Amino acid sequence: MTDSPLTAGAIVDDPAKIADIPPEMVPRMIAQLSTTAAALAARLPLGLTSNGLAHEADELLKPAEAAKMLGVSDDFVRTSPTLKAIRVRLGSDVIRVSRRALQGMIGRRLGRE
């Protein structure tokens, strides 16, 4: 082991030093590294994917807007079992549809009859 005490920063800089960590220091190092990783993750802007690209913002559509995109009636949007997974119920009679999910569903079904 080296003369200077190992720090989490030293481990990050040179992972080969992991072998030099005394067993009694392992829990403390894990805690320090986990805390640092969590703090760093908290700095990620919301809406970014793991590869750093921004998600397209989603929008909740009124049933009439979703119906227009699909060329169906409002009632179909409100009651269709096919659309249940992408409907968002905001109250007993307020329904919205995720634009992103609807566009994804349309894309997956293109060419199907």
C-alpha positions in Angstrom: 0.0 0.0 0.0 1.2 3.6 -0.6 2.2 5.9 2.2 -0.5 8.5 1.6 -4.1 7.5 2.5 -6.2 6.5 -0.5 -9.1 8.8 -1.4 -12.1 8.2 -3.6 -10.6 10.7 -6.0 -7.4 8.7 -6.2 -9.4 5.5 -7.0 -11.3 7.3 -9.8 -8.0 8.6 -11.2 -6.3 5.2 -11.0 -8.7 2.2 -10.6 -5.7 -0.1 -10.2 -5.4 1.3 -6.7 -8.5 -0.6 -5.7 -6.3 -3.5 -4.8 -4.6 -1.3 -2.2 -7.7 -0.5 -0.3 -7.7 -2.2 3.1 -10.9 -4.2 3.6 -12.1 -2.0 6.5 -12.0 1.0 4.2 -14.1 -0.6 1.5 -17.6 0.4 2.9 -16.5 4.0 3.3 -15.1 4.2 -0.2 -18.3 2.7 -1.6 -20.3 5.3 0.3 -18.1 8.2 -0.9 -18.1 7.0 -4.6 -21.9 6.4 -4.5 -22.6 9.8 -3.0 -20.4 11.4 -5.7 -22.1 9.5 -8.5 -25.6 10.4 -7.2 -24.6 14.1 -7.0 -23.2 14.0 -10.5 -26.3 12.2 -11.8 -28.5 14.9 -10.3 -26.7 17.5 -12.5 -28.0 15.8 -15.6 -30.6 18.1 -17.2 -34.1 16.6 -17.3 -35.1 15.2 -20.6 -31.7 13.9 -21.7 -31.2 10.4 -22.8 -28.3 8.3 -21.6 -26.4 9.3 -24.8 -26.8 13.0 -24.0 -29.4 13.7 -26.7 -32.6 15.6 -25.7 -35.9 13.8 -25.7 -38.5 15.4 -27.9 -40.9 17.2 -25.6 -44.2 15.4 -25.1 -47.5 17.1 -25.2 -50.9 15.9 -23.9 -53.5 16.2 -26.7 -57.2 16.6 -26.2 -59.2 13.7 -27.6 -60.3 15.8 -30.6 -56.7 16.5 -31.5 -55.7 12.9 -31.2 -58.8 11.9 -33.2 -57.9 14.3 -36.0 -54.4 12.7 -36.2 -55.9 9.3 -36.5 -58.9 10.2 -38.6 -61.3 8.7 -36.1 -64.0 10.0 -33.8 -63.5 11.6 -30.3 -65.4 8.6 -28.9 -63.0 6.2 -30.4 -60.1 7.9 -28.7 -62.0 8.0 -25.4 -63.1 4.3 -25.4 -60.8 2.3 -27.7 -59.0 -0.5 -25.8 -56.2 -0.1 -28.4 -55.5 3.4 -27.2 -55.9 2.7 -23.4 -52.1 2.5 -22.9 -51.6 6.0 -24.2 -54.5 7.8 -22.6 -54.0 9.8 -19.5 -57.0 10.3 -17.2 -56.8 13.7 -15.4 -60.2 13.5 -13.8 -63.4 11.6 -14.0 -64.2 13.1 -17.4 -60.9 14.7 -18.5 -58.8 12.6 -20.9 -55.6 13.4 -22.7 -53.4 11.4 -25.1 -49.6 11.5 -25.2 -48.5 12.9 -28.6 -45.2 11.1 -28.4 -46.9 7.7 -27.6 -49.5 8.3 -30.3 -46.8 9.1 -32.9 -44.9 6.0 -31.9 -48.0 3.8 -32.2 -48.7 5.2 -35.6 -45.1 4.5 -36.7 -45.2 0.9 -35.4 -48.5 0.2 -37.3 -47.6 1.8 -40.6 -48.0 -0.7 -43.4 -50.2 -3.0 -41.3 -53.7 -3.8 -42.4 
